[in-house]
Amino acid sequence: MELSIYERLAAQAIGTEIVKYLSRKDAPEELAALTESRAVQALNEIVRALDNPALSDPDCFRQIEAVLSALEANGITSARHDW
């Protein structure tokens, strides 16, 4: 993929800001807390979907769809889920 000049300059600026951010002494702990928070949120959504009797069907399609949607809402995608 060929990036435009604007996109290359933007990527460079974003990269610079990320390096500055990560060089802060509290950045690793802050990133770990944010990551854990997102993971816990995704897992809670998945458990709610699996425990929801309204999503029951013989092939569990609606539960699987709800689990995949929860993952996608948290930035985790699957090539097998293509709607």
N, C-alpha and C positions, 0 to 999 in steps of 0.2 A: 504494500500500500504506500503510495507516494503522498507525503504530507506537503501541504502548502507552506509557504514561508511563514505565514501567520501561525499555522499549527506548530511548526518547528520552534518558533520563538516562544509560543505559549508553553510548549512542552519543556523547554529549557527553563523558563521562569518558574513553572510548577516544580520541576526537579530541584531547583535552587531552594525554593521554599520548603520542600520536604526535607532536604538535607539540613537546613537550618533548624527545622522543627525537631528532627531526630537527634540533633546534637545537644538538645536541652537535656539536663540530667534527669528530669522526671518523665520524659517522653516514653521510655519503655513501659513504665508502670501504667501510665495513662492509656497507652495503646492496648496493653493487656486487659485493663478494666473495660475498655470499650468493646474489645473482641469478646470477652467473656459475657458481657451484657447482651450483645447481639446473639451469641450462641444460646444463651439461656432463653432469650425471647423466641428464637426459632424452635427450640425443643418444646417449650410450652405450647406453641401453636400446633406443633405436630401431635403432642399428647391430647390436646383438646379435640383435634380432628379425629384421632383414633378412638377417643372415648365418646364421641358424639353419635348417639343412636340414630339420629335423623339422617346420617350419612351412610347407613347400612344398606347394602345391596348384595346380591349373591356373589359377585366377583370383586367386591370391595372397591369398585372403580371410583366411587365418590370419595372414599377415604384416601385412596392413593392420590387422586386429583387434589384434595385439600392439603395433603402432605407436600406434594410437589409445589403447590402454590405458596405454602408457607416458606419452603426453601427458597423459591424464586424471589419472594418478597424480601428475603434477607441476603440476596445477592448470590445464591448458590443455584446454578442452572444445570440442566441435564439435556443432553442431546436427544434423549428418548421422549422428551416432553415438548411437543412442537405446536402448541396452539398459539 
